[in-house]
Amino acid sequence: MVSTTSFKTTKSEEIFAAAQNLMPGGVSSPVRAFKSVGGQPIVFDRVKGAYIWDVDGNKYIDYVGTWGPAICGHAHPEVIEALHQALEKGTSFGAPSVQENILAEMVIDAVPSIEVVRFVNSGTEACMSVLRLMRAFTGRDKIIKFEGCYHGHADMFLVKAGSGVATLGLPDSPGVPKSTTTNTLTAPYNDLEAVKALFDENKDEIAGVILEPVVGNAGFIVPDAGFLEGLREITQDNGSLLVFDEVMTGFRIAYGGAQEKFGITPDLTTLGKVIGGGLPVGAYGGRKDIMSMVAPAGPMYQAGTLSGNPLAMTAGIKTLELLQRPGTYEQLEQITKKLADGLLQVAKETGHDVYGGNISAMFGMFFTGNSVHNYDDAKKSDLNKFARFHRGMLEKGIYLAPSQFEAGFTSLAHTDNDIEQTLAAAKEVLADL
Ligand SMILES: Cc1ncc(COP(=O)(O)O)c(C=O)c1O
């Protein structure tokens, strides 16, 4: 039985209290602090398959999957075994290795837009590097991003989403100079007219458009029919580049990512999460003529001490090998659809207005009666209700992302039984909200 009747998190509380004096907010990355749902975060002890154990011994069914990488399940035995063998040869080379070639070939074979790839250490690094490349290749400075899309924490992407502030390009965070973000133009997601207007107002100045082809960072939002096609057309007509940030969707919503799923090929792509199999990896890649700009092949500088690290490459290779096995994406779709449809159903049965769905192993549910096509729609959700739902589920042994504005993730390790337990817990929690 996963859920605990006497839910205690005494050790978590002690460790998290001590962490407050050691790290800003007690964490290494903000969302982990549970600020948007309130209450105490749990401190993990170990993870395996679809499960997490906290330091108090509570067990949870996990739908965060370390924010995406754990698509084969946490600590998959074959990934662990491959890592053991790789460890024996050392932890870092800072020099070429055959593992880089193997993972590069796998990525190039899988992702339609990628002819040449560069490995980095995180999604943030991949996105900031691709932005430099967009500018270097086109000789233009301006870019378009969408409200509610997250492309890591580099200065130029930290532009407030929504309202007049967004269009003025005012930075989202202190410490980001206004001069860094004035070239970052924003539009509402799924709004082709807004994109066209920006191109009209900034003729021959826009290097390209970057987006999450399925949004996961404003909650789970899918592209409307024709949106990705429209962006492909507009960018082509204007001599601009189209960049899919597939850090989240890559190897998750299909082996070849959103570009395979929707049949739209961007010029450049960023990757992360799954391709590192739980170790720190990011990557950017695309058309050979564009990637030839990257040093040392070309003049655009970008480098990294630990980039292409043999451990990270090994975990990535094994993870992709596991994903290539027959039936994996059918299994991910079946299990995730059962969960997403089931959540919507129990929420409606218990009298709540909800909107959501899934694509393959990515899902979401907003507490709103409206359909959600962009960040403004998402912001109409009942955040207080989400917070209470989140806490209730946690206390029943279900670990959901601690924000309404995050997608959920499943893995090959999640079983029908896990989903049924989750839905039973949701029914009880929702009935009490
Ligand atoms: C779409 C997208 N791009 C970029 C990033 C940044 O990746 P990282 O956290 O590895 O720096 C994330 C992280 O969640 C993401 O979801």
The ligand as an SDF file (V2000), in Angstrom:
LIG
                    3D

 16 16  0  0  0  0  0  0  0  0999 V2000
   11.5200   23.4630  -22.2820 C   0  0  0  0  0  0  0  0  0  0  0  0
   12.6760   23.6910  -21.3610 C   0  0  0  0  0  0  0  0  0  0  0  0
   13.7590   24.3370  -21.8060 N   0  0  0  0  0  0  0  0  0  0  0  0
   14.8240   24.5550  -21.0280 C   0  0  0  0  0  0  0  0  0  0  0  0
   14.8560   24.1160  -19.7240 C   0  0  0  0  0  0  0  0  0  0  0  0
   16.0570   24.3540  -18.8770 C   0  0  0  0  0  0  0  0  0  0  0  0
   16.6930   23.1300  -18.6320 O   0  0  0  0  0  0  0  0  0  0  0  0
   17.6530   22.9260  -17.3550 P   0  0  0  0  0  0  0  0  0  0  0  0
   16.7760   22.9830  -16.1470 O   0  0  0  0  0  0  0  0  0  0  0  0
   18.2770   21.5910  -17.5930 O   0  0  0  0  0  0  0  0  0  0  0  0
   18.6480   24.0400  -17.3840 O   0  0  0  0  0  0  0  0  0  0  0  0
   13.7420   23.4360  -19.2080 C   0  0  0  0  0  0  0  0  0  0  0  0
   13.7400   22.9860  -17.8190 C   0  0  0  0  0  0  0  0  0  0  0  0
   12.7560   22.5670  -17.2610 O   0  0  0  0  0  0  0  0  0  0  0  0
   12.6290   23.2050  -20.0500 C   0  0  0  0  0  0  0  0  0  0  0  0
   11.5440   22.5620  -19.6180 O   0  0  0  0  0  0  0  0  0  0  0  0
  1  2  1  0
  2  3  1  0
  2 15  2  0
  3  4  2  0
  4  5  1  0
  5  6  1  0
  5 12  2  0
  6  7  1  0
  7  8  1  0
  8  9  2  0
  8 10  1  0
  8 11  1  0
 12 13  1  0
 12 15  1  0
 13 14  2  0
 15 16  1  0
M  END
$$$$
